Amino acid sequence: MWAELPTTTERQLQYLEKQKEVGRFFYDHLSIIDFKASCLLIVDSILLAILAIVVDKVPQASSTHGLVFIVNVAKWVGVLAVLISIALALLVVWLHWFSLDDLIDLAPAGAKDAAAANRAAAVDRKFALLNKRTLRYRFAWVFAFISLLPIVGLMLLHIYESNPN
């Protein structure tokens, strides 16, 4: 008639299972962000290569039209933006994983006060790291996009100046 109350061992096992779920959550999300940042590094290297090719082609064509200053500013904006994107992406994939002890707190589930506060603080630190990496990843994409704008502009300038019409 009455449901049996879980024993201390059952409670500890339930608690450990929840801790494993928390660990999997953080590991999965950090793995996804790291993978995306690695892909962004590939995109950044392609943008840097395209920028080098475009920069090599444009100066000769633009020097006759008085656009040297604008072309130089566009080159440096593109290079700096892609380098900032690379630096931010590298900070995302910086190898700082949690240890098993960080992910699974072996304090008993019934413990109150200090142990509970320590667990809450540890979870907050993990979320802060996850948020910090996510923000760095987003800003890295913004700078990659910014580096794309001068590339397109310089390519259009080169096409315009190389067209005899």
N, C-alpha and C positions, 0 to 999 in steps of 0.2 A: 504494500500500500504506500508506504513512504519511500521516496527515492533515497538511495544511499548517498551520503555525502562523500565527495571524493577524498581520498586519503592524502596525506602530505606528499607521498611519492607521486600520486597521480597529478596533483597540483603542480608539482615541480616539473613533471614531464610535459604538462600542458604549457607551462611557462616557457620551458626550453623550446618547445615546438613553435611558440609565438616568436621567440627570439630568433629562431632559424628563419622564419618568414621575414622578419625585419631585415636580417642579414641578406637574404636573397633579394629583397626589394632594393636595398642600396647597391648591392653588387650588380644587379641587372641594369639599374638606371645609370650607374657610373660606367658600365661597359658600353651602353648605348651611346652615351655622350662621348666617351673616348673613341669609339668607332667613327662617329660622325666627325669629330675633330681630326682624326687621321685622314678621312676622305677630304676634308677641307684643306688639309696640308697638300694633298695632291692637286686640288683645284688651284691653290695658291701658287704652286710650282709651275703649273701650266700658264697662269696669268702672268707670272714673272717672265717666263720664256716668251710669251706673246708680246709683252711690253718691251722686252729687249729687241725683238725683231722690229716692232713698230718704231721704236726710238732710233734704230739704225737707219730706217728708211726716210723718216720725216725731215730731219734737219736740213738736208740739201735742198729739198723742195720748198720749205717754208722760208729760207733765208732771203729769198728775193722779194717776198711780200711783206716784210716787216713784222712777221709774227713770231720772231725768235723768242721774245720774252714769254709770250703765251705758251708756246711749245715747250719751253724749258720748265715753266711752272707746271704744266700738265704732266710732263715726264716725272718731275719730283713728287707731285701729288700721287701719281700712280705707284711709283716705287715705294714711297713711304707708307701708303695705305696697305699695299700687299705685304710689306715687312711687318707692320703692326699686326695684320691679320695672322701672319705666320707666328709671331711671338705669342699672341693670345691663344692660338690653337696649340702651341707647344706647352703653354701653361695649363691647358685643359688636360692634356695627356701626360702631364708630369706624374711620375709614378709615386703616388701616395695612396696606397690602399689601406684599408683597415685591417688590423690583425684579427685573428679569430677571437681573441679576448675582447677586442673592441666591439665586435658584432654580437657576441653572446655573453651577456652578463650572467654569471653563475650565482649571483646573490639569490637567496630564496624569494619566491614571489610574495610571501606574506610579510617580508621585512618592510618596515615603514621608515619614514623620516629620511635619514641620511642615505640609505640604500636606494630608496625610491627617487630622491632628489638626484643622486648620481646617475641613475638610469635615465631620468628625464634630461639631464644635462648632456649625457652621451648621445642621446637621440637628437637633441638640438644641434650639437656639433656636427653630426652626420648630415643633417638636413642643410646646415649652413655650408658645408663643403659641397654638397650636391648643388645648391643654389649658386654658389660662387662659380663652379665649373660651367653651369648652364649659362650664366650671364657672360662669362668669358667667351663661350662658344658663340653666343648671339652677337656679341660685339665683333668677334673675328669675322663673322659672315657679313656684317655691315661694312667693315673695312675692305673685305674682298670685293663687295659690290662697288664701293667707292673707287677701288683701283680699276674696276672695269670701265668706269665712265671716261677717264682720260684715254684709255686704250681705244675705245670706240671713237672718241673725238679726234685723236691723232690719226686713226685709220681713215676717217672721213676726210680729214684735211689732206692726207696723202693722196687719196683718190681724187679729190677736187683739184689739187695742184698738178697731178700727173695727167689729168684730162686736158687736151689742148683746146677744147671748145671754150 
